[in-house]
Amino acid sequence: MKIGIDTFACDGGKSGVGVYVTQFLKRIPPSGEHYELFGWDFDRFAYSECAPGLEFIPQCSVAGRTANSLWHVFKYPQFAGNRSYDACFFPAAHKLPPWDSPCPTIGVVHDMAAYWGTRKTREHLGAVIRMVLPNSLRRLDRIIAVSQWVKQELTERAHVKESLIEVVPNGIDHTAFYPRPRNEESVVLIQPFSFRRPYILYVSRIDFPVKNHIRLIAAFGIFKERTKHPHRLVLAGVDSQGAEKIKAAAAASPWRNDIFFTGHFPLKNLPELYSGADFAVFPSMYEGFGMGVLEAMASGVPVACARAASLPETADNAALYFDPVDVEDMADRMVTLTSNRELYRECRRLGLERVQSFSWDRCAKRTLQIIQETGDK
């Protein structure tokens, strides 16, 4: 069986979807089915380390989201036919599913954030893909949802048949994210950064309003006023939609000198960043899975997170929850984690237990089975 893997919209392995793809590719057996990758020409070598034995077929020479959307609608069917694929796998089907296909298709949907909130606040997919996305999702032969929350949204928003959807949760790389010794040094050095401890951490792209940074900045101000603690707020992530509004809110805060934006943070150094944090906060209004929650917990860092979307499903009973639109409630949880050290240690213990439920090996094994089952039909 010959299977194509679409790496478009996977950000060269440098985003949440990119992590998914990288971890999946590492676990493709060296023998058996024939897999090959296709995607942007500039991603030609992005996966050579994690998948050295897989051929990469560069496609779509015109850069840009709209051009790539049109390629998937009009060019992909001919390409897949010429390559004689028995099945095609789309790891970012929530962004770029095909309209039609000469072979069976399997897509992973990580979220339906493009349809969250009002028209003004939604993530932008581009006009073409926004028009065809729901119909394209319904035309896939199988869909893998990363959470029950996403499965529910697929049935309610895109009207996908429930029988076509299977929930296969993401995993966590336990060889990278694990509790490290908590030394007493006052500074965490992660080149080219230097972080003074203690700090509160939020890892997410800087995106307004869905990632809810502005309310976190306000809650951090309340936390500082109430506790007088020396904590700093570290916001790690690349600038995205509305980043200028978030940075303006930070600049207007009385505690602006204690708020630090890292910009793009290297994935390989994330475990050290998590390990140095006193605790992590995830105030996002919408998450399809909540990978950052698992990364923090696996690092032995207590978590406070929003009671929103898939986050309670991912964190279960191992986090402290708050209303994402209530800054006082958010601040209360932050105060609790610094004032109640017995609860702090309990959250840490429960988090380490919770992450044992997630495995990239299990995720990849079931995903490969679904691909093979669909291609055999």
TILO-897761 format. One record per residue (C-alpha): residue in three letters; x negated, y negated, z negated. Coordinates in Angstrom, 2 decimals. Each point is the difference from the previous one (the first is absolute). Layout:
BEGIN
(site 'ala' (X Y Z))
...
//
This chain:
BEGIN
(site 'met' (0.00 0.00 0.00))
(site 'lys' (-1.26 -3.46 0.95))
(site 'ile' (1.02 -2.85 -2.28))
(site 'gly' (-0.56 -3.73 0.41))
(site 'ile' (-0.36 -2.32 -3.00))
(site 'asp' (0.90 -3.66 0.49))
(site 'thr' (-2.41 -2.26 -1.94))
(site 'phe' (1.57 -3.29 1.11))
(site 'ala' (1.20 -2.11 -2.96))
(site 'cys' (-2.29 1.95 -2.35))
(site 'asp' (-2.37 -2.97 -0.38))
(site 'gly' (-3.14 1.99 0.66))
(site 'gly' (0.44 1.84 -3.29))
(site 'lys' (-0.18 -3.22 -2.06))
(site 'ser' (3.58 -0.30 -1.28))
(site 'gly' (2.43 2.16 -1.92))
(site 'val' (1.05 1.75 3.21))
(site 'gly' (-3.67 0.17 0.93))
(site 'val' (-0.78 1.84 -3.23))
(site 'tyr' (2.81 2.42 0.80))
(site 'val' (-1.39 0.71 3.45))
(site 'thr' (-3.57 0.36 -1.25))
(site 'gln' (0.99 2.46 -2.72))
(site 'phe' (2.15 1.98 2.45))
(site 'leu' (-2.73 0.22 2.65))
(site 'lys' (-2.52 1.27 -2.57))
(site 'arg' (2.25 2.98 -0.62))
(site 'ile' (0.64 1.17 3.55))
(site 'pro' (-1.46 3.54 0.22))
(site 'pro' (-3.05 0.26 2.27))
(site 'ser' (1.59 2.87 1.92))
(site 'gly' (3.52 0.73 1.17))
(site 'glu' (2.11 -2.67 1.68))
(site 'his' (-1.69 -2.54 2.28))
(site 'tyr' (0.40 -3.55 -1.31))
(site 'glu' (-1.11 -3.23 1.65))
(site 'leu' (0.39 -3.68 -0.87))
(site 'phe' (1.17 -2.89 2.15))
(site 'gly' (0.06 -3.69 -0.88))
(site 'trp' (-1.66 -3.38 0.43))
(site 'asp' (-3.36 0.03 1.75))
(site 'phe' (-1.56 -1.97 -2.88))
(site 'asp' (0.98 2.86 -2.36))
(site 'arg' (-2.06 2.45 2.03))
(site 'phe' (-2.40 0.66 -2.88))
(site 'ala' (2.30 -0.81 -2.93))
(site 'tyr' (0.74 3.66 -0.71))
(site 'ser' (-3.25 1.60 1.15))
(site 'glu' (-1.15 0.60 -3.58))
(site 'cys' (3.19 1.61 -1.32))
(site 'ala' (0.78 1.86 3.25))
(site 'pro' (-3.31 0.53 1.82))
(site 'gly' (1.33 2.90 2.07))
(site 'leu' (3.04 -1.75 1.45))
(site 'glu' (-0.05 -1.72 3.38))
(site 'phe' (1.19 -3.61 0.12))
(site 'ile' (1.86 -1.22 3.12))
(site 'pro' (0.01 -3.84 0.17))
(site 'gln' (3.23 -1.56 1.28))
(site 'cys' (1.75 -3.38 0.38))
(site 'ser' (-2.76 -2.42 0.99))
(site 'val' (2.19 -3.08 -0.64))
(site 'ala' (-0.19 -0.99 -3.67))
(site 'gly' (3.02 -1.17 -1.97))
(site 'arg' (3.05 1.47 -1.69))
(site 'thr' (2.43 -0.74 2.83))
(site 'ala' (-2.26 1.51 2.68))
(site 'asn' (-0.49 3.09 -2.10))
(site 'ser' (3.74 0.31 -0.64))
(site 'leu' (0.60 -0.14 3.75))
(site 'trp' (-2.70 2.64 0.52))
(site 'his' (1.86 2.37 -2.34))
(site 'val' (3.28 -0.63 1.76))
(site 'phe' (-1.16 0.16 3.62))
(site 'lys' (-3.47 1.59 0.21))
(site 'tyr' (-0.09 2.57 -2.77))
(site 'pro' (2.30 2.57 1.73))
(site 'gln' (-2.25 0.18 3.07))
(site 'phe' (-3.13 0.11 -2.16))
(site 'ala' (1.32 2.85 -2.16))
(site 'gly' (1.13 1.88 3.09))
(site 'asn' (-3.38 -0.38 1.68))
(site 'arg' (-1.74 1.26 -3.15))
(site 'ser' (2.37 3.01 -0.09))
(site 'tyr' (0.74 -0.40 -3.69))
(site 'asp' (2.19 2.62 -1.65))
(site 'ala' (0.81 -2.51 -2.75))
(site 'cys' (-0.94 -3.53 -1.06))
(site 'phe' (-0.47 -1.25 -3.55))
(site 'phe' (0.66 -3.66 -0.88))
(site 'pro' (-1.44 -0.83 -3.47))
(site 'ala' (1.41 -3.55 0.16))
(site 'ala' (3.42 0.67 1.49))
(site 'his' (1.53 -2.81 -2.08))
(site 'lys' (-2.00 -2.39 2.18))
(site 'leu' (-0.51 1.68 3.38))
(site 'pro' (2.19 2.98 0.88))
(site 'pro' (0.40 0.96 3.67))
(site 'trp' (3.25 -0.65 1.81))
(site 'asp' (-0.17 3.24 1.96))
(site 'ser' (-2.37 2.94 0.14))
(site 'pro' (-0.69 2.99 2.27))
(site 'cys' (-0.86 2.07 -3.07))
(site 'pro' (1.35 0.40 -3.55))
(site 'thr' (-0.85 -2.89 -2.34))
(site 'ile' (-0.65 -0.21 -3.73))
(site 'gly' (-0.21 -3.36 -1.74))
(site 'val' (-0.94 -1.15 -3.49))
(site 'val' (2.03 -2.88 -1.44))
(site 'his' (-1.81 -1.72 -2.87))
(site 'asp' (2.62 -2.69 -0.57))
(site 'met' (2.86 -1.95 1.53))
(site 'ala' (-1.34 -3.34 -1.18))
(site 'ala' (0.74 -1.61 3.35))
(site 'tyr' (3.66 0.13 -0.99))
(site 'trp' (-0.39 -1.10 -3.62))
(site 'gly' (1.42 -3.32 -1.12))
(site 'thr' (1.29 -2.78 2.20))
(site 'arg' (-1.03 -0.64 3.59))
(site 'lys' (-2.35 -2.76 -1.17))
(site 'thr' (-1.80 2.20 -2.52))
(site 'arg' (-0.31 3.21 2.00))
(site 'glu' (-3.34 1.28 1.22))
(site 'his' (-0.49 -0.75 3.66))
(site 'leu' (-0.32 2.94 2.37))
(site 'gly' (0.42 -1.99 3.19))
(site 'ala' (3.14 -0.44 2.08))
(site 'val' (-0.38 3.12 2.15))
(site 'ile' (-0.62 2.52 -2.75))
(site 'arg' (2.68 -1.56 -2.24))
(site 'met' (2.61 0.56 2.69))
(site 'val' (-0.92 3.60 0.72))
(site 'leu' (-1.21 1.26 -3.40))
(site 'pro' (3.23 1.48 -1.43))
(site 'asn' (0.87 1.78 3.25))
(site 'ser' (-3.60 1.17 0.39))
(site 'leu' (0.01 1.49 -3.50))
(site 'arg' (3.20 1.89 0.78))
(site 'arg' (-1.61 1.47 3.11))
(site 'leu' (-2.90 1.58 -1.92))
(site 'asp' (0.27 3.76 -0.40))
(site 'arg' (-1.19 -0.03 -3.62))
(site 'ile' (-0.64 -2.78 -2.49))
(site 'ile' (-2.23 0.20 -3.06))
(site 'ala' (1.03 -2.50 -2.69))
(site 'val' (-2.57 -0.78 -2.69))
(site 'ser' (2.66 -0.31 -2.71))
(site 'gln' (3.65 0.74 -0.70))
(site 'trp' (0.52 -3.78 0.08))
(site 'val' (-1.21 -0.18 3.60))
(site 'lys' (2.13 3.01 0.95))
(site 'gln' (3.07 -1.75 -1.40))
(site 'glu' (-0.82 -3.17 1.93))
(site 'leu' (-0.46 1.97 3.22))
(site 'thr' (3.46 1.48 -0.32))
(site 'glu' (1.68 -3.24 -1.09))
(site 'arg' (-1.83 -2.61 2.10))
(site 'ala' (-1.06 1.91 3.13))
(site 'his' (2.78 2.62 -0.17))
(site 'val' (-2.45 2.87 0.46))
(site 'lys' (1.47 3.44 -0.60))
(site 'glu' (-1.03 1.20 -3.45))
(site 'ser' (-0.79 3.45 1.40))
(site 'leu' (-2.86 -1.47 2.09))
(site 'ile' (-1.75 -1.55 -3.02))
(site 'glu' (-2.31 1.73 -2.46))
(site 'val' (-1.61 -1.73 -2.97))
(site 'val' (-3.74 0.65 -0.22))
(site 'pro' (-1.56 -2.32 -2.61))
(site 'asn' (-3.41 -1.55 0.52))
(site 'gly' (-2.94 1.26 -2.01))
(site 'ile' (-2.82 -1.50 -2.00))
(site 'asp' (-3.72 0.57 0.46))
(site 'his' (-1.01 1.30 -3.41))
(site 'thr' (-3.67 0.10 1.03))
(site 'ala' (0.07 -3.81 0.37))
(site 'phe' (2.59 -1.09 -2.56))
(site 'tyr' (-0.68 1.36 -3.47))
(site 'pro' (-0.63 -1.45 -3.48))
(site 'arg' (-3.48 -1.44 -0.28))
(site 'pro' (-1.81 -0.76 -3.27))
(site 'arg' (1.21 -3.31 -1.43))
(site 'asn' (-3.20 -1.79 -0.90))
(site 'glu' (-0.13 -3.23 -1.95))
(site 'glu' (-1.54 -2.15 2.71))
(site 'ser' (1.77 -3.30 0.48))
(site 'val' (-0.48 -0.08 3.77))
(site 'val' (0.86 2.56 2.67))
(site 'leu' (-2.36 -0.29 2.97))
(site 'ile' (1.37 1.27 3.31))
(site 'gln' (-2.05 -1.59 2.77))
(site 'pro' (0.58 -2.67 1.13))
(site 'phe' (2.43 -0.62 -2.88))
(site 'ser' (-0.45 -0.60 -3.70))
(site 'phe' (3.05 0.42 -2.25))
(site 'arg' (0.00 -1.22 -3.58))
(site 'arg' (1.93 2.27 -2.32))
(site 'pro' (2.65 0.39 -1.23))
(site 'tyr' (2.10 -0.30 3.13))
(site 'ile' (3.47 0.95 1.17))
(site 'leu' (0.07 1.48 3.50))
(site 'tyr' (2.46 -0.03 2.89))
(site 'val' (-1.15 1.69 3.22))
(site 'ser' (2.16 -0.93 2.98))
(site 'arg' (-0.14 -2.08 3.14))
(site 'ile' (0.74 -3.66 -0.77))
(site 'asp' (3.51 -0.07 1.46))
(site 'phe' (2.90 -2.34 -0.84))
(site 'pro' (2.62 0.77 -1.19))
(site 'val' (0.11 3.80 0.05))
(site 'lys' (-3.10 0.57 -2.16))
(site 'asn' (1.27 -2.48 -2.62))
(site 'his' (-3.35 -1.66 -0.81))
(site 'ile' (1.53 -3.37 -0.88))
(site 'arg' (2.12 1.44 -2.80))
(site 'leu' (-3.02 1.95 -1.24))
(site 'ile' (-2.01 -3.22 -0.15))
(site 'ala' (2.81 -1.62 -2.01))
(site 'ala' (0.21 3.03 -2.32))
(site 'phe' (-3.77 -0.10 -0.46))
(site 'gly' (0.32 -3.62 -1.14))
(site 'ile' (2.61 0.99 -2.59))
(site 'phe' (-2.23 2.87 -1.12))
(site 'lys' (-2.95 -2.37 -0.47))
(site 'glu' (2.06 -2.56 -1.91))
(site 'arg' (1.42 2.60 -2.35))
(site 'thr' (-3.11 2.05 -0.70))
(site 'lys' (-2.98 -2.36 0.57))
(site 'his' (-1.82 3.12 1.21))
(site 'pro' (-3.05 -0.44 2.27))
(site 'his' (1.46 2.19 2.77))
(site 'arg' (-0.35 -0.99 3.63))
(site 'leu' (2.29 0.94 2.88))
(site 'val' (-1.69 1.68 2.97))
(site 'leu' (2.02 0.12 3.22))
(site 'ala' (-1.74 2.35 2.41))
(site 'gly' (1.20 0.11 3.59))
(site 'val' (-0.21 -1.50 3.44))
(site 'asp' (1.99 -3.14 0.86))
(site 'ser' (3.28 0.75 1.75))
(site 'gln' (3.34 -1.74 0.59))
(site 'gly' (0.51 -3.03 -2.24))
(site 'ala' (-3.40 0.31 -1.71))
(site 'glu' (-0.34 -3.79 -0.04))
(site 'lys' (3.12 -0.28 -2.24))
(site 'ile' (-1.46 2.47 -2.48))
(site 'lys' (-3.34 -1.78 -0.14))
(site 'ala' (1.76 -3.33 -0.47))
(site 'ala' (1.88 1.45 -2.97))
(site 'ala' (-3.28 1.23 -1.49))
(site 'ala' (-1.62 -3.39 0.53))
(site 'ala' (2.92 -1.70 -1.78))
(site 'ser' (-0.21 2.30 -3.01))
(site 'pro' (-1.52 -1.42 -3.22))
(site 'trp' (-1.93 3.28 -0.08))
(site 'arg' (-1.34 -0.28 3.55))
(site 'asn' (-3.59 0.47 -1.18))
(site 'asp' (0.96 3.45 -1.24))
(site 'ile' (1.62 1.12 3.28))
(site 'phe' (-2.31 1.62 2.53))
(site 'phe' (0.74 0.99 3.62))
(site 'thr' (-2.45 2.53 1.44))
(site 'gly' (1.22 -0.03 3.61))
(site 'his' (-0.52 3.30 1.82))
(site 'phe' (-1.44 2.44 -2.51))
(site 'pro' (-2.02 3.02 1.22))
(site 'leu' (1.96 3.21 -0.49))
(site 'lys' (-3.10 1.88 -1.12))
(site 'asn' (-0.40 -2.40 -2.97))
(site 'leu' (3.64 0.04 -1.12))
(site 'pro' (-0.54 2.75 -2.63))
(site 'glu' (-2.56 -2.18 -1.80))
(site 'leu' (2.33 -2.99 0.13))
(site 'tyr' (2.85 1.99 -1.53))
(site 'ser' (-2.22 1.54 -2.65))
(site 'gly' (-1.17 -3.40 -1.22))
(site 'ala' (3.54 -1.33 -0.50))
(site 'asp' (1.69 -0.20 -3.38))
(site 'phe' (3.28 0.90 1.71))
(site 'ala' (1.70 -0.32 3.38))
(site 'val' (3.24 -1.76 0.93))
(site 'phe' (2.07 0.78 3.11))
(site 'pro' (2.82 -2.56 0.33))
(site 'ser' (0.88 0.78 3.64))
(site 'met' (3.61 -0.44 1.04))
(site 'tyr' (-0.31 2.85 2.46))
(site 'glu' (-2.27 3.04 0.33))
(site 'gly' (0.64 3.14 2.00))
(site 'phe' (-2.27 2.01 -2.25))
(site 'gly' (-2.28 -1.96 -2.33))
(site 'met' (-3.50 1.30 0.67))
(site 'gly' (-1.61 -2.65 -2.20))
(site 'val' (1.96 1.29 -3.01))
(site 'leu' (-1.53 3.47 0.44))
(site 'glu' (-3.49 -1.41 0.57))
(site 'ala' (0.18 -1.96 -3.24))
(site 'met' (1.38 2.91 -2.01))
(site 'ala' (-2.57 2.42 1.40))
(site 'ser' (-2.69 -2.48 -1.08))
(site 'gly' (1.27 0.15 -3.57))
(site 'val' (1.53 -3.47 0.13))
(site 'pro' (3.46 -0.66 -1.55))
(site 'val' (2.61 -1.35 2.42))
(site 'ala' (2.87 -2.46 -0.24))
(site 'cys' (2.14 -0.10 3.12))
(site 'ala' (3.25 -1.26 1.45))
(site 'arg' (3.14 2.05 -0.30))
(site 'ala' (0.47 -0.28 3.75))
(site 'ala' (0.19 2.19 3.10))
(site 'ser' (-2.19 3.14 -0.26))
(site 'leu' (-2.17 -1.13 -2.92))
(site 'pro' (2.01 1.77 -2.75))
(site 'glu' (-0.02 3.16 2.13))
(site 'thr' (-3.79 -0.11 0.30))
(site 'ala' (-0.85 -1.06 -3.55))
(site 'asp' (2.80 1.93 -1.74))
(site 'asn' (-0.35 -0.37 -3.79))
(site 'ala' (-3.66 -0.97 0.06))
(site 'ala' (0.38 -3.79 0.46))
(site 'leu' (1.56 -2.95 -1.79))
(site 'tyr' (2.76 -1.49 2.17))
(site 'phe' (1.28 -3.53 0.50))
(site 'asp' (2.54 -1.84 2.10))
(site 'pro' (-2.04 -1.34 2.97))
(site 'val' (1.97 -3.27 0.14))
(site 'asp' (-0.27 -0.70 -3.76))
(site 'val' (-3.39 -1.55 -0.78))
(site 'glu' (0.67 0.10 -3.76))
(site 'asp' (0.66 3.73 0.19))
(site 'met' (-3.18 0.47 2.03))
(site 'ala' (-2.00 -2.02 -2.50))
(site 'asp' (1.48 2.01 -2.90))
(site 'arg' (-1.43 3.23 1.42))
(site 'met' (-3.39 -1.62 0.45))
(site 'val' (0.04 -1.20 -3.60))
(site 'thr' (1.04 3.46 -1.19))
(site 'leu' (-2.93 1.69 1.72))
(site 'thr' (-2.46 -2.31 -1.73))
(site 'ser' (1.63 -0.05 -3.43))
(site 'asn' (1.16 3.60 -0.44))
(site 'arg' (-3.12 2.10 0.50))
(site 'glu' (1.76 3.21 -1.05))
(site 'leu' (2.48 -0.48 2.85))
(site 'tyr' (-2.92 -0.99 2.23))
(site 'arg' (-1.70 3.35 -0.65))
(site 'glu' (3.28 1.86 0.50))
(site 'cys' (0.54 -1.65 3.40))
(site 'arg' (-3.53 0.96 0.96))
(site 'arg' (0.57 3.63 -1.02))
(site 'leu' (3.34 0.26 1.79))
(site 'gly' (-1.48 -1.58 3.13))
(site 'leu' (-2.80 2.56 0.15))
(site 'glu' (2.60 2.76 -0.34))
(site 'arg' (2.25 -1.51 2.65))
(site 'val' (-2.65 -0.17 2.72))
(site 'gln' (-0.54 3.76 -0.21))
(site 'ser' (3.29 0.34 1.89))
(site 'phe' (-1.52 -1.57 3.12))
(site 'ser' (-2.51 1.66 2.30))
(site 'trp' (-1.28 -0.81 3.49))
(site 'asp' (-0.62 3.73 0.51))
(site 'arg' (3.69 0.77 -0.56))
(site 'cys' (1.07 -3.00 2.08))
(site 'ala' (-2.21 0.99 2.96))
(site 'lys' (0.89 3.69 -0.21))
(site 'arg' (3.74 -0.63 0.19))
(site 'thr' (-0.43 -2.67 2.69))
(site 'leu' (-2.00 2.40 2.17))
(site 'gln' (2.69 2.64 -0.48))
(site 'ile' (2.71 -2.43 1.10))
(site 'ile' (-1.99 -1.00 3.08))
(site 'gln' (-0.56 3.62 0.98))
(site 'glu' (3.62 1.00 -0.69))
(site 'thr' (1.25 -2.87 2.17))
(site 'gly' (-2.44 0.69 2.82))
(site 'asp' (0.97 3.67 0.09))
(site 'lys' (3.67 -0.75 0.65))
//
